Amino acid sequence: MHRTTTNPLILFVFTLIFFNESIYGFVVRNLSVKSGLHKLSMAHEISEVVNPSLLYAQIAGCGGLLGAGLKVMSEEPEHKETDEDDSGEVDIFRDTAVRYLGYANEIGEAFRPIIPSMIVNLSYVVAISYVIADAVSKGYTCNRDSSENCSQNEAKNFCAVPATLDVLMFQMLASIVFPGFTINRWVTFVSFMEEKIGLQNALPLVVYEYLPTAAGLALIPLVVKPLDSLVEKVLDLSVRPILVKNFPFCQLEPIFGGERDARE
């Protein structure tokens, strides 16, 4: 699926920019710059790196994750995208703008240097709420679609359990943990390097402050598919065979891989 991201993403981004500028950005740039008090603003508080070696190692680790994801992408068959499932039913978590709520934490991490941490935390609340809602929805759907098969085999219908677990595992790793950490470390690294090479004296203040955020936003679309493919492969080789073995009458195949459709 290739649906436009303009409305939800731009609205969220400009909301964060407006909040930053309206609350304290004006004060920092117009009242404090001449006296040097802009050093006390939230901008670049993320750049206070205690252990640079650890940061370098974390960046290398993030690069390793992305590299592994790209390798998995190169080995998998072409993924055909559809706007609706086979039943013609529209999935609001996959086929509508609601799915972009899963990117909220990544955008929040990109803006971390210039907004209060409370807003970043709120972005995680939004993203995790989306993940939970999607998992519950897929659990209900799987339970419904598997009822006939379970009845024919005289098995109790607990199919909501494996379906919900699978979606939770995929979404928490592919939508929250891996991309959130990757964007956080990348923005921290860019901010740290700005100060390390002395760009605060070479760049206009507004460019210096917003460069890490711009770098973080630019990285988001580049990490989505590699991390999704990596998590998909890990689950295919580990958890999913166990779920299929223990819940043989559940219609789990439509669930497996469906989470990635919601992210692409």
C-alpha positions as CSV (number, residue, x, y, z in Angstrom):
1,M,0.0,0.0,0.0
2,H,1.2,3.4,-0.8
3,R,-1.1,5.9,0.8
4,T,-0.2,9.5,1.3
5,T,1.3,10.5,4.6
6,T,0.7,14.2,4.2
7,N,-2.2,15.0,6.4
8,P,-1.5,13.0,9.7
9,L,2.2,13.3,9.7
10,I,2.4,17.0,8.7
11,L,-0.3,17.9,11.3
12,F,1.6,16.1,14.0
13,V,5.0,17.6,13.1
14,F,3.7,21.2,12.8
15,T,1.9,20.7,16.2
16,L,5.2,20.0,17.8
17,I,6.9,22.9,16.1
18,F,4.1,25.2,17.1
19,F,4.3,24.0,20.7
20,N,8.0,24.5,20.8
21,E,8.0,28.0,19.3
22,S,4.9,29.3,21.1
23,I,5.9,28.3,24.6
24,Y,9.6,29.0,24.9
25,G,11.2,29.2,21.5
26,F,10.2,32.9,21.2
27,V,11.8,33.7,24.6
28,V,15.0,31.8,23.8
29,R,15.6,33.4,20.4
30,N,14.5,37.0,21.2
31,L,15.2,37.6,24.9
32,S,18.1,35.2,25.8
33,V,20.4,34.9,22.8
34,K,22.3,38.1,23.4
35,S,23.0,37.3,27.0
36,G,24.0,33.7,26.2
37,L,21.1,32.3,28.2
38,H,20.0,30.2,25.2
39,K,22.5,27.6,26.6
40,L,19.9,27.0,29.3
41,S,17.0,26.1,26.8
42,M,16.0,22.6,26.1
43,A,17.7,22.7,22.8
44,H,20.6,20.2,22.7
45,E,20.2,19.0,26.2
46,I,20.3,15.6,24.5
47,S,23.9,16.2,23.4
48,E,25.3,15.8,26.9
49,V,26.9,12.5,26.3
50,V,28.7,11.0,29.2
51,N,30.4,8.2,27.4
52,P,31.1,8.9,23.7
53,S,32.5,5.4,23.2
54,L,29.2,3.9,24.3
55,L,27.3,6.2,21.9
56,Y,29.6,5.1,19.0
57,A,28.9,1.5,19.9
58,Q,25.1,2.2,20.0
59,I,25.2,3.8,16.6
60,A,27.2,0.8,15.2
61,G,24.5,-1.5,16.8
62,C,21.7,0.5,15.1
63,G,23.6,0.2,11.8
64,G,23.9,-3.5,12.3
65,L,20.1,-3.8,12.8
66,L,19.5,-1.8,9.6
67,G,22.1,-3.8,7.7
68,A,20.5,-7.1,8.8
69,G,17.1,-5.8,7.8
70,L,18.3,-4.8,4.4
71,K,19.8,-8.2,3.9
72,V,16.5,-9.9,4.8
73,M,14.7,-7.5,2.4
74,S,17.1,-8.5,-0.5
75,E,16.4,-12.2,0.1
76,E,12.6,-12.2,0.4
77,P,10.2,-12.4,-2.5
78,E,8.5,-9.3,-3.8
79,H,5.8,-8.2,-1.3
80,K,2.5,-7.5,-3.0
81,E,0.4,-4.9,-1.3
82,T,-3.4,-4.7,-1.2
83,D,-5.7,-2.0,0.1
84,E,-8.2,-4.5,1.5
85,D,-8.1,-8.1,2.8
86,D,-9.5,-11.0,0.9
87,S,-13.0,-10.5,2.4
88,G,-13.1,-6.9,1.2
89,E,-13.2,-5.6,4.8
90,V,-11.2,-2.4,5.4
91,D,-8.9,-2.7,8.3
92,I,-8.8,0.8,10.0
93,F,-5.4,0.0,11.6
94,R,-3.8,-1.0,8.2
95,D,-5.8,0.8,5.4
96,T,-6.5,4.2,6.9
97,A,-4.6,7.2,8.3
98,V,-5.0,5.7,11.8
99,R,-2.0,3.5,11.0
100,Y,0.3,6.6,11.1
101,L,-0.2,6.8,14.8
102,G,2.4,4.0,15.0
103,Y,5.0,6.6,13.9
104,A,4.2,9.0,16.8
105,N,7.1,7.9,19.0
106,E,9.6,8.1,16.2
107,I,8.6,11.7,15.5
108,G,8.7,12.4,19.2
109,E,12.2,11.1,19.4
110,A,13.3,13.3,16.4
111,F,11.9,16.3,18.2
112,R,13.4,15.4,21.6
113,P,16.2,18.1,21.6
114,I,13.7,20.9,21.2
115,I,10.5,19.9,23.0
116,P,9.8,19.0,26.7
117,S,10.3,15.4,27.5
118,M,6.6,15.2,28.5
119,I,5.6,15.6,24.9
120,V,8.1,12.9,23.9
121,N,6.6,10.6,26.5
122,L,3.1,11.5,25.2
123,S,4.1,10.4,21.7
124,Y,5.0,7.0,23.2
125,V,1.6,6.8,24.8
126,V,-0.1,7.5,21.4
127,A,2.1,4.8,19.6
128,I,1.6,2.2,22.3
129,S,-2.1,2.8,22.5
130,Y,-2.2,2.2,18.7
131,V,-0.2,-1.0,19.1
132,I,-2.6,-2.3,21.8
133,A,-5.7,-1.4,19.9
134,D,-4.3,-3.1,16.7
135,A,-3.4,-6.3,18.7
136,V,-6.9,-6.5,20.3
137,S,-8.5,-5.9,16.9
138,K,-6.5,-8.7,15.2
139,G,-7.2,-11.0,18.1
140,Y,-10.9,-10.5,17.8
141,T,-10.7,-11.0,14.0
142,C,-8.7,-14.2,14.3
143,N,-11.1,-15.5,16.9
144,R,-14.1,-14.8,14.7
145,D,-12.6,-16.2,11.5
146,S,-11.4,-19.4,13.3
147,S,-14.6,-20.2,15.1
148,E,-16.0,-22.5,12.3
149,N,-12.7,-24.4,12.0
150,C,-12.4,-24.9,15.7
151,S,-16.0,-26.1,15.9
152,Q,-15.5,-28.7,13.2
153,N,-12.5,-30.1,15.1
154,E,-14.2,-29.8,18.5
155,A,-11.5,-27.5,19.8
156,K,-12.0,-24.6,22.1
157,N,-11.5,-21.3,20.4
158,F,-8.7,-19.5,22.1
159,C,-7.4,-18.0,18.8
160,A,-7.5,-14.5,20.1
161,V,-4.5,-15.3,22.3
162,P,-1.9,-16.2,19.6
163,A,-3.1,-13.5,17.2
164,T,-2.9,-10.8,19.9
165,L,0.5,-12.0,21.1
166,D,2.0,-12.0,17.6
167,V,0.8,-8.5,16.8
168,L,2.0,-7.2,20.1
169,M,5.4,-8.7,19.7
170,F,5.8,-7.5,16.1
171,Q,4.5,-4.0,16.8
172,M,6.4,-3.4,20.0
173,L,9.7,-4.4,18.4
174,A,9.1,-2.9,14.9
175,S,7.1,0.2,15.8
176,I,8.3,1.1,19.3
177,V,11.6,-0.4,20.5
178,F,13.9,-0.7,17.5
179,P,12.9,2.5,15.6
180,G,12.5,4.6,18.8
181,F,16.0,3.6,20.0
182,T,17.5,4.1,16.5
183,I,16.1,7.6,16.1
184,N,17.0,8.5,19.6
185,R,20.6,7.5,19.2
186,W,20.9,9.1,15.7
187,V,19.5,12.4,16.9
188,T,21.8,12.3,20.0
189,F,24.8,11.5,17.7
190,V,24.1,14.4,15.3
191,S,23.7,16.8,18.2
192,F,26.8,15.5,19.9
193,M,28.9,15.9,16.7
194,E,27.6,19.4,16.2
195,E,29.1,20.4,19.5
196,K,32.2,18.3,19.1
197,I,33.2,20.0,15.8
198,G,32.1,23.4,17.0
199,L,29.2,24.1,14.7
200,Q,27.5,26.2,17.3
201,N,29.8,29.0,16.2
202,A,29.6,28.3,12.4
203,L,25.8,27.8,11.9
204,P,22.9,30.2,12.5
205,L,21.3,29.4,15.8
206,V,18.0,28.2,14.3
207,V,19.9,25.8,11.9
208,Y,22.1,24.6,14.8
209,E,19.1,23.8,17.0
210,Y,16.9,22.1,14.4
211,L,19.6,20.2,12.5
212,P,19.4,17.1,14.8
213,T,15.6,17.1,14.5
214,A,15.7,17.4,10.7
215,A,18.2,14.5,10.6
216,G,15.9,12.4,12.8
217,L,12.9,13.0,10.7
218,A,14.8,12.3,7.5
219,L,15.9,8.9,8.9
220,I,12.4,7.7,9.8
221,P,11.3,6.6,6.3
222,L,14.6,4.9,5.8
223,V,14.4,2.6,8.9
224,V,10.8,1.4,8.6
225,K,11.0,-1.4,6.0
226,P,14.4,-2.8,7.1
227,L,13.4,-3.0,10.7
228,D,10.0,-4.4,9.8
229,S,11.6,-7.1,7.6
230,L,14.1,-8.0,10.3
231,V,11.4,-8.4,13.0
232,E,9.3,-10.4,10.6
233,K,12.1,-12.8,10.0
234,V,13.0,-13.2,13.6
235,L,9.4,-14.0,14.5
236,D,9.1,-16.4,11.6
237,L,12.1,-18.4,12.9
238,S,11.2,-18.3,16.6
239,V,7.8,-17.5,18.0
240,R,5.4,-18.2,15.1
241,P,6.2,-21.9,14.7
242,I,5.4,-22.3,18.4
243,L,2.1,-20.5,18.0
244,V,1.1,-22.5,15.0
245,K,2.0,-25.8,16.7
246,N,0.0,-25.0,19.9
247,F,-3.0,-23.5,18.1
248,P,-3.3,-25.6,14.9
249,F,-7.0,-24.7,14.2
250,C,-6.5,-21.0,14.3
251,Q,-6.4,-18.9,11.1
252,L,-3.0,-17.3,12.0
253,E,-1.5,-16.9,8.5
254,P,-3.5,-13.8,7.6
255,I,-2.1,-12.2,10.8
256,F,1.5,-13.1,10.1
257,G,2.8,-10.4,7.9
258,G,-0.3,-8.3,8.2
259,E,1.4,-6.1,10.8
260,R,4.1,-5.1,8.2
261,D,1.4,-4.1,5.8
262,A,0.2,-1.6,8.4
263,R,3.6,0.0,8.6
264,E,4.4,0.2,4.9
